[in-house]
Amino acid sequence: MVAESAEAIDEDAIRDQAIKDGMLTLADSARVLVNMGETTVEEMMRMTASE
């Protein structure tokens, strides 16, 4: 997608395609870690607040 976009890279389209292809966002990954007991909800919120 990046190579085909020439100079106008559509970051949202790349992100959407990556998610469709199985990428986990930072927030999704953090939720998994909370469910596994590896981190807290507070830490998840602190790290993903800007996403």
Secondary structure, 3 states (H helix, E strand, C coil): CCHHHCCCCCHHHHHHHHHHCCCCCHHHHHHHHHHHCCCCHHHHHHHHCCC
